[in-house]
Amino acid sequence: MAQASPISITTRDGVTRLTIDRAEARNALNDAVMAALTVAILEAQADASTRAIVVTGAGDRAFCAGADLKPDAKTFGFDYARPNTVYADLLRAASHCTLPLVARVNGACMAGGMGILSMCDMAVASEEARFGLPEVKIGLFPMQVAALLQMVLPRTKFAEMCITGEPITAAEALQYNLVNYVVPPAQLDAKVDWLLARIVDKSPTAIRRGKYALRAMQDMTYEQALGYAEVQIGSIVHTEDAAEGLRAFNERRPPAWTGR
């Protein structure tokens, strides 16, 4: 009998929702979860009808509590013959994803879960959610998560969270730009849907090309980024969506995007 997937996947109205389905383990990460998320992101991106991806955890206690630390979980069973890890490959897949990724933070977001949060473009959190990097409490350090979080959090706050291992509240996460919105638990889904509605009615071509360009410019100098952007704006105007958007604007009607 085939083993059940550790994540559930639903698609409706152009939105693919990926739910880590391990509520009993506070949606902790193991190799199976990370591999499944990676494949799901790649498959969603390959589907032309998909406009956005939501990542969340099952239940209401945890978004993702980080790595599964049970002795039999084999979460740290690295293959030293490989230069890459399953978790890093997940972060890479998310980084290269040209669809908007939205995190629905329904509870505790800890350790590796902070990487799952940070790999997303936007996030909506319950006001009861807590965020932390507690790895030092068990003799570890958020090495892979640091690659993302050090670009998001202020340097001193990031250092404090790494070195003390103490969590922050949802209000503090909002203050430090970890999330876009914080709402009462009962309003979480409504706020996520509100944000998605503001995404899926926009040009999928513009978003796809824009995300690709932003990633490419991330490590460029100012002059390099400006020159790259000159080429990009010169080519994006030739897409079907750009032509439709300009027609719709001048005809004062909603655009009918083709995604081409």
N, C-alpha and C positions, 0 to 999 in steps of 0.2 A: 504494500500500500504506500502510495506517495505521501511524503511528509507534508503537512499543512504549511502554507506560507506564513512566515512570521509577520507579514504586513498584509493589510487589506487594501484593495484598490477599487475605487469607484469612479466612474466618469459620467458627468451630467452637465449639459449646457456648456460644453467646451472646457470644463474644469476637471482635472484629474486629481483626486484626493488620495494621498498615501498615508495610511494610519499604521503606526507601529503597534502591532496587535499583541502586546505582552503586558496587559494591565497588572497581572499578578506579580510581575517582576519590575513594576514601575517603568515599563517600556524600555528596559535596559538593552544596550547594544551587544550583539554577538556577531560573529562572522556572517551568519545566515541573514540577520536583519540588514546588515550593511550591504551585503551583496544584493539582496532583494531590492533595497532602495536604489542602488546604482542602476540595476537593470530597468526598474520601473521609470526612473528619470529618463534614461536613454530611449525607452520605448514611447513614452509620452511625447518626447521631443520629436520623434520620427512620425508622429501622427499629425497630419496637417490640420485636423479639426480641433486639436487641443490648443487652448489659448493661455492656460495657466495651470500651475501645479500647487496644491496645498499639502503641506507636511504637518502631521500632528501625531499625538499619541492616544491610545485607547483609554477610556475611563476619564476620571476627573482628578486623579491624584498627581499624575506626572505626564509631562510632555515627553521627556526622556531623562532618566536618572544617570545616564552615562554608561560606561562599560559594565557588562555583567561580570561580577567579581566572584561568582560561585566557583568552587574548585573544578567542577566538571564543565564549565562554560567554554574553556579553551580560548578565551578572548585574546589572551596574550601569547597564544601558541604560534609565534611568528615562524615563517619559513625563511630561514636565513639565506637560502639560495636566491631569494627574490629581493630586488632592491626596493620594492613598493609594498605597502600594506593595504588591506581591504578598506580600512577607514580612510586613508589618504586617497584611494581611488574613488571613493564616494565623494569626497570633497572636490576632487578634480572634475568628476562628472557634473556636479552642481555648478562649478565655476565655468565650465564650458557650455552649460545649458543656455539656450537662447530663448527659452520660455520664462516668464516671470515665476519665481518661486516665493510662495507666501507661507510663513510659519504660523500655525494656530497653536499658541502656547497655553495649554489648558491646565498646567500644574508645574511641578518641579522641573527645572531645566538645569541640569548639573553636568559638570565634567564634559564628556563627549557630547552630551546633549547641547552644550553651548556651541559646539562646532556645527551641529545640525541646524541650530538657530542661525548662526552667523553665515552659513552657506546660502541662506535664503535672502532674497532681495528686500523683503518686507516682512513685518511680523505684527500680529495682534495678540495681546496677552491678557489673560484673566488677572484681575487685581490680586488674586490669591497666589499667583505664581511666584516662585522664588528662583533666583539665578545664582549659580556659584561654580567655583573651580576648586573643589575640595581634595584634589589629588594628593597634596602634600600631607594630608592627614593619614594616608596609607603608604607614605614613602615614595610617591610618584610625582610627576609634574605634567601639566597639560601641554606637552610638546607639540603635537600635531594641531591642537586647537589654537595654539599661540600664533600659528601662521596666518590665521584669519582674524582672531580677536585683537591682535596688536595693531591692526589697521582700523579697528572700529572704536575701541575704548581709548580714553585718554591714557597716556603712558603711566602716570602715577596710579591711577585707579586700577589699571590692568595689573601692575606690579603688586598692589595691595591684595587683589583677589587671588593672584597666583601664590603669593607668599604666605598669606594668612589662612587661605582656604575658607574664609567666611563668606556666607551668601549675602546677596542684596535683594531688596524688595522689587516688585514690579514697578513701583513709582520711581525707584532709583534707576531701574533698567531703562525706563522712558527718558529720564534725565540724561543718561549717558548714551542715548541713541541706539540702544540695543534693540528696541522695539519702536514701532510707529504709533501704536495705540494701546491703551490699557483700559479695560472695561470690567464691570461686574461679571461674574461667571455666567449669569443668566443671559447676558447680552453678547457673549463671545461669538456665537455663530452668526448672529445678526450683523455684527460689525465686520466679521470676515466676509460675509456675503456682500455687504456694502462696498468693501474695498474691491472685491472681485468684479462687481458690476462696473466699477470705474476703470477696470483693466480690460475686460473682454469686449468692450464696445470700441476700443481703440484699434488702430492699424496693427495687425500682427506682423506685417512686414517691417514697419518702422520699429517696433519693439525688438524683433529678432535681430535686425541689423544694428540697432542701437546698442543692445546688450553686447553683441559681438565687438563693436567698436570700442565701447567703454572698457572692456576687458583688455583689448589690444593696447589701448592708450595708458593703461594703469601704470606701467613701468617706464613710460617714455618721458623724455624731457619735455618742457613746455613747447619748444620749437618743433620737436618731433611729433608731438600730439597734434599741434596746430596744422602741420603739413599733412598728417594722416587724415585729419578731419576734413581738410579741403578736398581730398580725393573722395572721401566717403559722401560728402554732401553733393558732389558732382555726379555721383552714380545713383544715389538713392532717388533723385528726382525722376529717373527713368523707370521706376517701378510702377506697376499697375495701381497699387494703393496710393502712391503719391499723386498720380494723375486723377484718380477718383476723389481723393481728398480735396484737391484744388477745385475740381468741378463741383463737388457737393458744397464747398464753402461759398462759391460764387452763385450757386443756384439756391442757396439757403435751405438745404435739405440734409438729413442724416446721410452719411456715406455708407455705401454697400461694399464692404471690404472683400477682396478676393484672397488676400494673403499672398499675393504675388507681386 
